[in-house]
Amino acid sequence: MDTTRSQELFDRARELIPGGVNSPARAWTSVGGTPLFFNRAKGSHIWDEDGNELIDYVSSWGPMILGHAHPAVLSAVQDAAVKGTSFGAPTALEVKMAELVVSAVPSIEMVRFVSSGTEATMSALRLARAYTGRNKIMKFDGGYHGHDDALLVAAGSAAAGHGIADSAGVHPDYAKDTLVVPYNDLGAVEKVFAANPGQIACIIIEPIAGNMGVVPPGEGYLEGLRAVTEKDGALLIFDEVISGFRASLGGAQSLFGVLPDITCLGKIVGGGLPVGAYGASAEIMNTVAPLGPMYQAGTLSGNPVAMAAGIAMLEELAKPGVYEELDRKGAALASGFAKAFAEAEVPATINRVGSLVTVFFTGSPVTNMESASDTDRDSFGKFFHAIVEEGVYPPPSQFEAWFVSLAHSDEDIANTVAAAKRALARL
């Protein structure tokens, strides 16, 4: 597989851009080697600068649920762009997009659009603190919610310990009010709330963890979090940047029947363009300026081109049978992997929720960040490079989801499983 052009571009990029990339996830740090530079994509396939064609399961980290360059989305973007790319003023497209989100997501009565998932979670935290008058927040070990200072925190040695910043440059006063507990451990949550009565503004959680690899919530776990927050007067925030409009049209909250107080959205909601959103009941959202004292603004929020792309995306997803087909494709990929790994006698745990899949190189269940970390990441790195050589582009990290799209054909999935078998034979 010739990657000469990618290597040349990476060498140039490293002189101009930190690490040669504009987001660390693209750097292939955990698997080694030179990242591929891409210049074209269509449907389920993507082409790099050297002309190599691969079946794509990164899907721009989730937004391309319809596949790349979907005709309805492209048409909407083109129609909007010729009228002007930004006005800095209200548009009818924002209203229509808000109507679609409110009608789809059961916990949202009002929504504010922003430009990224990080901006959505950052704003949601500020809203929770403003609404409750409290300062402390709770997150979960391995839960990534963007690069806001208060959320770049990992767990300490004790479940009830105060957070320690995961990134240089984070003020320690931000980190100290972030309480971190293990995912899927309701007892740890109850213990921390008991130690901090009336002080915690919110819990923020991915209802389907997607940044430690795919890890579904245990039975009764989300219901338990809902009960704890209601009892204490804290808010429950679902970060559905990954699961929103992917787990179902109404997100994970519809799938599991547990409604949060605030929902954060991103990725799919923008149709592949930079969009995020946060929403809640009208009562909570009335705290947001210009109605209330919680200030948040954005020059490109509600950008007309992005709104047009998001509208086209959500209208396509609302068609009958979409999520049944996504689930079928996700199940086919997961079962194919299970057979391939079993035949190769390579221990693997395959976690799946709908069209989200992760293959963990371990024979033990993966239910939280600790068990996700206790996997054979060296073997994953070797598998990654081997399957790329076989024409499949998976996420370059053990701790990410494979994103299946409607554009992935049965032939794509069969070819992916066959490629996995050949890659495993190389290990």
C-alpha positions in Angstrom: 0.0 0.0 0.0 1.7 3.2 -1.2 1.4 6.1 1.3 4.1 8.3 -0.1 1.8 11.4 -0.6 0.4 11.0 3.0 3.9 10.9 4.4 5.0 14.0 2.4 1.9 15.9 3.7 2.4 14.8 7.3 6.1 15.9 7.2 5.0 19.3 6.0 2.1 19.5 8.4 4.3 18.8 11.4 6.2 22.0 10.6 3.1 24.1 10.7 0.4 22.4 12.9 1.0 20.9 16.4 1.7 17.2 15.8 0.7 17.7 12.2 -3.0 17.4 13.0 -5.9 19.7 14.0 -7.3 17.2 16.5 -5.2 14.7 18.5 -7.5 11.7 17.5 -6.2 12.0 13.9 -2.5 11.6 14.9 -2.5 7.7 15.2 -0.6 8.2 18.5 -2.0 5.0 20.1 -1.3 2.8 17.0 1.9 4.4 15.6 2.7 5.2 12.1 1.8 8.0 9.7 -1.9 9.0 9.5 -3.5 8.8 6.1 -4.5 12.1 4.4 -7.8 11.8 2.6 -9.2 13.9 -0.3 -12.5 12.2 -1.3 -15.3 10.1 0.0 -18.6 8.7 -1.3 -21.0 6.5 0.4 -19.1 4.0 2.6 -15.8 4.4 0.9 -13.0 6.9 1.3 -9.9 7.6 -0.9 -6.5 8.9 0.4 -4.1 11.2 -1.3 -2.2 8.2 -2.8 -5.4 6.9 -4.4 -5.9 4.0 -1.9 -9.6 3.1 -1.5 -10.9 1.9 1.9 -14.2 1.0 3.5 -14.7 3.7 6.1 -15.8 3.1 9.6 -14.6 6.3 11.1 -17.4 8.2 9.3 -15.9 11.5 10.4 -16.2 10.2 14.0 -20.0 9.6 13.6 -21.8 12.3 11.6 -21.8 10.4 8.3 -24.7 8.1 9.3 -26.2 8.3 5.8 -22.7 7.8 4.2 -20.4 10.4 2.7 -21.6 13.0 0.2 -25.3 12.0 0.5 -27.3 13.6 -2.4 -30.0 15.1 -0.1 -27.4 16.7 2.2 -25.2 18.0 -0.7 -28.3 19.5 -2.4 -29.3 21.3 0.8 -25.8 22.6 1.4 -25.5 23.9 -2.2 -29.0 25.6 -2.2 -28.2 27.3 1.1 -24.6 28.4 0.3 -25.6 30.3 -2.9 -27.9 32.4 -0.8 -25.1 33.4 1.7 -23.0 31.4 4.1 -23.6 33.5 7.2 -25.7 36.4 8.2 -25.2 36.9 12.0 -29.0 37.2 12.2 -32.0 34.8 12.6 -33.1 32.6 9.7 -36.1 30.5 9.0 -33.8 27.4 8.8 -33.0 27.7 12.5 -36.7 27.6 13.3 -37.3 24.5 11.2 -34.2 22.8 12.6 -35.4 23.5 16.2 -38.8 22.1 15.4 -37.2 18.9 14.1 -35.0 18.5 17.2 -37.8 19.2 19.6 -40.1 16.8 17.9 -37.5 14.0 17.9 -35.8 14.3 21.3 -38.3 13.7 24.1 -36.6 15.7 26.9 -36.1 18.8 24.8 -38.8 21.6 24.7 -36.3 24.4 23.7 -32.9 24.2 22.0 -30.0 26.5 21.5 -27.6 25.7 18.5 -23.9 26.2 18.8 -20.9 25.2 16.7 -19.4 22.1 18.3 -20.1 19.3 20.8 -17.6 20.9 23.2 -19.5 24.2 23.1 -22.7 22.3 23.8 -21.3 20.5 26.9 -19.6 23.6 28.2 -22.8 25.5 27.9 -24.8 22.7 29.5 -22.5 22.8 32.5 -22.9 26.5 32.9 -26.6 26.2 32.5 -26.8 23.5 35.2 -24.7 25.6 37.6 -26.8 28.7 36.9 -30.1 26.9 37.3 -29.2 25.0 40.5 -26.9 27.6 42.1 -24.4 24.9 42.8 -20.8 24.5 41.6 -19.7 20.8 41.8 -20.3 18.5 38.9 -19.9 14.7 38.4 -18.5 12.9 35.4 -17.3 9.4 34.8 -13.8 7.9 34.4 -13.3 7.5 30.6 -16.2 9.8 29.7 -15.0 12.4 27.2 -17.2 15.5 26.8 -15.1 17.8 24.8 -12.1 19.9 25.9 -13.8 22.3 28.4 -11.5 22.8 31.4 -14.0 21.4 33.9 -14.3 18.2 31.9 -10.6 17.4 31.2 -10.4 15.5 34.4 -9.7 11.9 35.2 -10.4 9.9 38.3 -8.1 9.9 41.3 -7.2 6.9 43.4 -10.4 7.0 45.3 -13.9 7.0 43.7 -15.0 10.0 45.8 -11.7 11.9 45.3 -11.5 15.3 43.7 -10.5 15.4 40.1 -7.0 16.0 38.9 -6.6 17.9 35.6 -5.8 15.6 32.6 -4.4 18.5 30.6 -1.8 21.2 31.3 -3.2 24.6 31.5 -6.4 23.7 33.4 -6.8 25.9 36.5 -6.8 23.6 39.5 -9.9 25.4 40.9 -11.8 24.1 37.9 -10.7 20.5 38.4 -11.3 20.4 42.2 -15.1 20.8 41.7 -15.2 17.9 39.2 -16.0 14.6 41.0 -15.1 11.5 39.0 -16.5 8.0 39.6 -16.3 4.7 37.6 -18.9 4.2 34.8 -21.6 1.6 35.5 -21.0 1.8 39.3 -24.2 3.2 40.8 -23.0 2.6 44.4 -20.0 5.0 43.8 -22.4 7.7 42.6 -24.6 7.3 45.6 -21.6 7.4 47.9 -20.3 10.7 46.4 -23.7 12.3 46.6 -24.1 11.3 50.2 -20.7 13.0 50.9 -21.7 16.2 49.0 -25.4 16.7 49.9 -26.9 19.7 48.0 -23.6 20.7 46.4 -23.6 18.9 43.1 -25.1 20.8 40.2 -25.3 17.9 37.8 -24.2 14.6 36.5 -22.9 14.6 32.9 -22.7 11.2 31.2 -22.7 9.6 27.8 -25.7 7.3 28.2 -23.9 5.0 25.8 -20.2 5.4 26.5 -18.3 6.0 23.2 -15.0 7.3 24.3 -13.7 4.2 26.1 -14.9 2.2 23.1 -18.6 1.3 23.0 -19.8 0.5 26.5 -23.5 0.2 27.1 -25.1 1.2 30.4 -25.8 -1.7 32.8 -29.4 -2.7 33.5 -31.0 -0.1 35.7 -28.0 2.1 35.7 -29.4 5.2 33.9 -32.6 4.8 35.9 -30.5 4.8 39.1 -28.8 8.0 38.1 -32.1 9.6 37.4 -33.3 8.7 40.8 -30.2 10.0 42.6 -30.3 13.4 40.9 -34.0 13.8 41.5 -33.6 13.0 45.2 -30.8 15.5 45.6 -32.1 18.3 43.4 -29.2 17.9 40.9 -29.7 17.9 37.1 -28.9 14.9 34.8 -27.2 15.8 31.6 -27.0 13.3 28.7 -24.1 13.9 26.4 -25.7 12.5 23.3 -23.1 14.0 20.9 -22.4 10.4 19.7 -25.7 8.6 20.5 -28.0 11.4 19.5 -29.9 10.5 16.3 -27.8 7.3 16.1 -29.1 5.1 18.9 -32.6 6.0 17.7 -34.2 9.2 16.2 -34.7 10.3 19.8 -31.3 9.2 20.9 -30.3 6.9 23.8 -32.9 8.5 26.0 -35.6 7.2 23.7 -33.9 3.8 23.4 -33.6 3.3 27.2 -36.7 5.3 28.3 -34.8 7.6 30.7 -35.2 11.3 30.2 -32.4 13.7 31.3 -32.8 17.3 32.3 -30.4 18.7 29.7 -29.3 17.0 26.4 -26.2 17.8 24.4 -26.1 17.1 20.7 -23.5 17.3 17.9 -22.1 15.3 15.0 -25.2 14.0 13.2 -27.3 17.0 14.1 -25.1 19.1 11.7 -25.2 16.7 8.8 -21.4 16.6 8.7 -20.9 20.4 9.2 -19.8 22.0 12.5 -22.9 22.1 14.7 -23.7 21.4 18.3 -26.8 21.9 20.4 -28.1 21.8 23.9 -31.7 21.6 25.0 -34.0 21.1 28.0 -37.4 22.0 29.3 -38.6 25.5 28.7 -38.2 26.2 32.4 -34.5 25.4 32.4 -33.8 27.0 29.0 -35.5 30.2 30.2 -32.3 30.6 32.3 -30.3 31.2 29.0 -29.7 34.8 27.7 -31.5 36.8 26.5 -34.3 35.4 28.7 -32.2 34.7 31.7 -28.8 35.4 33.4 -26.8 32.5 31.9 -24.8 34.1 29.0 -23.8 32.1 25.9 -23.4 33.4 22.4 -21.8 32.5 19.1 -21.1 34.3 15.8 -21.7 31.3 13.7 -24.4 29.6 15.8 -27.3 28.5 13.7 -25.2 29.0 10.5 -27.7 28.7 7.6 -25.5 26.2 5.6 -25.1 24.0 8.6 -28.8 24.2 9.5 -29.7 23.2 5.9 -27.4 20.2 6.1 -28.8 19.2 9.5 -32.4 19.5 8.3 -31.7 17.3 5.3 -30.0 14.7 7.6 -32.8 14.5 10.1 -35.5 14.3 7.4 -33.7 11.3 5.9 -33.4 9.6 9.3 -37.1 10.1 10.1 -38.0 7.8 7.1 -39.5 4.4 8.1 -37.1 1.5 8.6 -33.9 3.5 9.0 -33.0 2.4 12.5 -34.0 -1.2 11.9 -31.6 -1.2 8.9 -28.8 0.4 10.9 -29.2 -2.2 13.7 -29.2 -5.0 11.1 -26.0 -3.8 9.6 -24.3 -3.3 13.0 -25.4 -6.7 14.1 -24.0 -8.3 10.9 -20.6 -6.6 11.4 -20.4 -7.6 15.1 -21.4 -11.2 14.5 -18.9 -11.4 11.6 -16.1 -10.2 13.8 -17.1 -12.6 16.6 -16.8 -15.5 14.1 -13.5 -14.2 12.7 -11.8 -13.8 16.1 -13.1 -17.2 17.3 -11.8 -18.9 14.2 -8.4 -17.2 14.7 -8.5 -18.1 18.4 -7.8 -14.5 19.3 -9.6 -13.5 22.5 -12.1 -10.6 21.9 -15.0 -8.9 23.5 -17.3 -7.2 21.0 -19.6 -4.5 22.4 -22.4 -3.1 20.2 -25.4 -0.8 20.5 -27.2 -0.5 17.2 -24.7 0.8 14.6 -21.9 1.4 17.2 -19.4 -1.4 17.5 -16.1 -1.9 19.3 -13.8 -4.9 19.2 -11.8 -5.1 22.4 -8.7 -7.4 22.4 -9.6 -9.2 25.6 -11.5 -12.2 26.6 -13.2 -10.5 29.6 -16.3 -8.2 29.6 -15.7 -4.5 29.1 -18.1 -2.4 31.3 -16.0 0.7 32.3 -12.7 2.5 31.6 -10.8 0.2 33.9 -11.8 -3.0 32.0 -11.4 -1.2 28.7 -7.8 -0.3 29.6 -7.1 -3.9 30.6 -6.9 -5.0 27.0 -4.2 -5.9 24.6 -3.6 -2.6 22.9 -0.4 -3.7 21.2 -2.4 -6.4 19.4 -5.1 -3.8 18.5 -2.4 -1.6 16.9 -1.1 -4.5 14.8 -4.6 -5.4 13.8 -5.3 -1.8 12.9 -2.4 -1.5 10.5 -3.1 -5.0 9.0 -6.7 -4.3 8.3 -5.9 -0.9 6.8 -3.5 -2.8 4.4 -6.5 -5.0 3.6 -8.7 -2.0 2.6 -10.6 -1.1 5.7 -10.3 2.1 7.7 -11.2 1.7 11.4 -10.8 4.2 14.2 -7.1 4.4 15.0 -7.6 3.7 18.7 -8.9 0.9 20.9 -11.0 3.4 22.8 -13.2 4.5 19.8 -16.4 3.2 18.2 -16.7 1.8 14.7 -19.5 3.7 13.0 -21.7 1.8 10.6 -23.7 3.9 8.2 -26.7 3.3 6.0 -24.3 3.4 3.0 -22.4 0.3 4.2 -23.7 -2.5 1.9 -23.9 -6.2 2.8 -21.0 -6.6 0.5 -19.0 -4.0 2.4 -19.6 -5.8 5.6 -18.7 -9.2 4.2 -15.5 -7.7 2.7 -14.7 -6.1 6.1 -15.1 -9.4 7.9 -12.9 -11.1 5.3 -10.3 -8.4 5.7 -10.4 -8.9 9.4 -9.7 -12.6 9.0 -6.7 -11.8 6.8 -5.5 -9.2 9.2 -5.8 -11.6 12.1 -3.8 -14.2 10.2 -0.9 -11.7 10.2 -0.8 -11.3 14.0 
